[in-house]
Amino acid sequence: MPRPVRRLNLVLAIPLVAALCTIGATSNGADDETPPYHIGAIKALLFYNQTADFSENIIDNPDFMLWNVGIGEGSAKGPSDATLVVVEVVGAPGAYQPDRRVQLVATEGGKVRFKRTFETGVLSDDGKYHAGFWLYGTGWQPIELVARILGQAEDSEIKKAIEFQSGE
């Protein structure tokens, strides 16, 4: 004997469909309501190979002489051939937008030496996320840095320089 076909009562179906549409619209709209992120700061720290210590911030620091850093001269406290660049992303506290990405591009002598883009994580309670980038083979030539936020309507970009110098 065939089973009777059950039909969904239209009185229940219409409100159910309307509720599902509202939920979908709310979740899509929430992304649009999150304020844009911006780059708050960029700092760079020398990594000292012999001690595994880091220098103070060398960007916009006129008291730190970046002369022959690779062999530990200038203001360096030892040889350094790697630099940690930290990009501070700022936005709404606790925000998480997986489509928003942070990118760092480093050029030396007009050539791109490093380019990396990755997803930002959840912003802290004070609205910050810090992205770390390792640059290798540093300490001899000036490096231009460009940090930017991708994946949002408003661009955010900061340019900085690390004024490495070398010679006799």
Phi, psi and omega in degrees: 000127181294146179283144178290141179281128178267136179245138179289129180295124181299333179296326178272327186292317184297311177297325179297314179296318179298319179295317179296320178295322179294318179299315180297319180293323180294316182292325177289322181290334182298324179297322182289336183276344179289123180301155179296150173276160172216162177279121180274321183194161171229133172228157180226136182233129174291141173258120181274116186297324186278338184239350184062026176261169177243152175280176168288173178299129182258356178275135180054036181241090184294343180276352182255110181277124184258054182257123179049045182300327181302335178247012174086020179268188184065222179272358181295143179268013179163173179299142179214124175235019176216147181227132175266120176255128180244123179254124179267120177260134183236139179194201181290136179306132178077002182292149174215114179233097186297341178279346179271128185233153176252138182230141172235131175238128178242127178241148179224121181062032179081358180250138178290120178262334187207135174210122181216138179229134173209163182296139173280150177271195178290131178288146183292178178297339176258016173077033182232151173219134181248121180256127181257137180230129177266128172250127181255156178071033182262171174114359185237322184237148177301144180235129174264132180245138172230118176250137180213159173257129178247158174089024176216162184296319181263124178286149172225128184211140173228139176246136177219164178231145170248113190271057174299142176221154178213165178147181180262000000 
